[in-house]
């Protein structure tokens, strides 16, 4: 994950808000866990890269940093 940049607003995207520090926002069936870039808090577990696109942002319950995936799922498909 990385922090969003000033003015970065994904088209058709949204921000999920983590309400409890100990409870990830998303659970999937993949191999990757995603943590907050600022504090290391777990935001999403067992996700596949295609599920964590730049349209999906997560605000950390611990430090309020808004995180976005470093690699967009669309970029993965182009490789």
Rosetta blueprint (number, residue, H / E / L):
1 X L
2 X E
3 X E
4 X L
5 X L
6 X L
7 X L
8 X L
9 X L
10 X L
11 X L
12 X L
13 X L
14 X E
15 X E
16 X E
17 X E
18 X L
19 X L
20 X L
21 X L
22 X L
23 X L
24 X L
25 X L
26 X E
27 X E
28 X L
29 X L
30 X L
31 X L
32 X E
33 X E
34 X E
35 X E
36 X L
37 X L
38 X L
39 X L
40 X L
41 X L
42 X E
43 X E
44 X E
45 X E
46 X E
47 X E
48 X L
49 X H
50 X H
51 X H
52 X L
53 X L
54 X L
55 X L
56 X E
57 X E
58 X E
59 X E
60 X L
61 X L
62 X L
63 X L
64 X L
65 X L
66 X E
67 X E
68 X E
69 X L
70 X L
71 X L
72 X L
73 X H
74 X H
75 X H
76 X H
77 X H
78 X H
79 X L
